[in-house]
Amino acid sequence: MARWLPRSTDLARFCQKLNRVKTLEDDMMETSFNRCLSTIDLTLLGIGGMVGSGLYVLTGTVAKEIAGPAVIVSFIIAGFASLLAALCYAEFGARVPKTGSAYMFTYVSVGEIWAFLIGWNVLLEYMIGGAAVARAWSGYLDSIFNHKIKNFTETHVGTWQVPFLARYPDFLAAAILLVATTFISFGAKVSSWLNHVFSAISMGIILFILIMGFVLAQPKNWSTQEGGFAPYGLSGIMAGTATCFYAFVGFDVIAASSEEARNPQRAVPRAIAFSLGLATGAYILVSVVLTLMVPWHTLDPDSALADAFYRRGYAWAGFLVAAGSICAMNTVLLSNLFSLPRIVYAMAEDGLFFQVFSRVHPRTQVPVVGIVVFGLLMALLALIFDLEALVQFLSIGTLLAYTFVAASIIVLRFQQQKGDVPAPVASGQPNPEPHEGPSGGELKEYESFSDKLQLVDRDKSKEQREPGQLKAAFEPYLEFLSDFYPGEVVTVAVVTLMVSAICLCSILVFGNTHLHLPTWSYSLLLVLFSLGFLLSLLLIWAHEQQHSTQTFQIPLVPLSPALSIILNVYLMLKLSYMTWLRFAVWLLLGLLVYFGYGIWHSKENLREPQPQRVSARYVVFPGGSLEERVQAVQPSSQPATGLPDTDTDDYKR
């Protein structure tokens, strides 16, 4: 039986394969895409991804059923929570200006299998999201014409009663997706121009809604006679925040487009900040206008804005609202169809997905195969499937991507940068020359890695520490951590932080409802997991991080990413068990694709292994002697050819 069990070395090698990270090119600006997008182009893409039909539907739904006029506060909190995730995307998009968004960010910092699963989930998120928006677009247009399109289809084509399938085929939704696919395949500049047109119309109509709304505002609609500003209390505000959070999930299109930006180091962070700020302002102001025009408890959740104008005697304004909603949904469609093929391209280019999707058209410089194939699949979904039950599935993929990107920021910030050299002594003293002996009687240690010589002194407080090393101020208290490689302790602490966040949020969500924990155990577990989270955070903070960089960096690391992680985990656990079940099934399908194709065709797998050089350990003893003892370190995987049999050899410099 024992001979059939895998050896420990095989298991270790297999785990290394799963967690290998992507090797980036020296020139990350080199690309087969056309770098033609400016900051304005990226900003409008982000606004188009965020300000969709939710502005016209979500505000009324949350105001009436969840939070009341305090939906304004819900949007403010949700906007701040989204800002934490957006800043992580901004730093990565500037430092790694490659297409792929969350998939690419996870690949360069966490590991291959995690990156594949993130990309796999984002892929489904964009497909279902685009198909759902197309059906909403079709239904909205159909309602303007008194449902004549629906009645004609049901009469001449028929209906069916099949689980997971729509009641009737939605040819209009499929058609709009095919038209959008055609425009997207013409190139990034055409897509950007089309997005500019729809975004300009949409923002013009939003401006009209705000001006007319404030003219028609009646402050009495927030009075106690109508239920007050926060009729559902703090719990309603927080429940509304969880729903409003999903209104801001479109900014990752900017990160996915960074390989087509002219100056991604500057354009990506600015575009994310501008688009998120404008989208948050639009949602907040529209919520103010809506709840001041009519009493919140009389809103129509399906068409709140149009109904509010109609009830105030401005029925003609309803047509403008309808036009704005359709234009906003067009921008969301373009955003989904623009991002999806580029993420698939990034996965195929790395060998983790089928190679055919990595082909770029020589003239339009876009992944035309991915655009056509996934545009057709999206149209098929919109044509025959009932997407209402699957829409909630979108949020879990988005939140998982946000969580891994936030964790990746922490890992990357505490890693040594490519090509790092030993830092100079902070005290201003010149580095000791080879002929200078050690001073003072302290043991000094040198290690040779290729052509680099690093000094590790016991008086480390006088040195400039490298990223991932323990800060000098904490060394007297955490000296046992000094023996680990730079960044190793941080990686373990990040894993511990994520586990603590999952356990803490599980107790908060399920402790009283599903687990029925007694008060003492509920409180004890909350304290224990909170301590685990805070201690992991402090342990990460006790290490040096990268400071000098030419690109944008998110402030307050590791606090900002840690807050994003715990918020995203909490929102994921609030989703229904059916969503988690579908998520598990989709993950299993993804693992089949990865282990059946991706792990074998990965470019990191095909990359020639670098020859391991013999490293030498130099120990300089005090006493003024220039004699050094050199102990050869022989890797176990290489034969000991050409090395002396003795443990130590004496050399003179």
Disulfide bonds with the S-S distance in Angstrom:
none
